[in-house]
């Protein structure tokens, strides 16, 4: 797997990343600390008070992580 998309995210970070795909009204409350971590990794960005996926975040989410692939195998 390319190192470009290999992130060792926690379960909370993965869940928040997946939740960012949903419209804001359907997301529920995302933990601010986790969103800040994703923003620091450039997987999410803030637009006002709304967190959104970045293009890199979409790629990582689609590609998954090597640890997720290991679990699925």
Buried (B, 14 or more C-beta within 10 A) or exposed (E): EEEEBEBEBEEBBBBBBEBBEEEEEEBEEBEEEBBEBBBEBEBBBEEEEEBEBBEBBBBBBEBBBEEEEEEEE
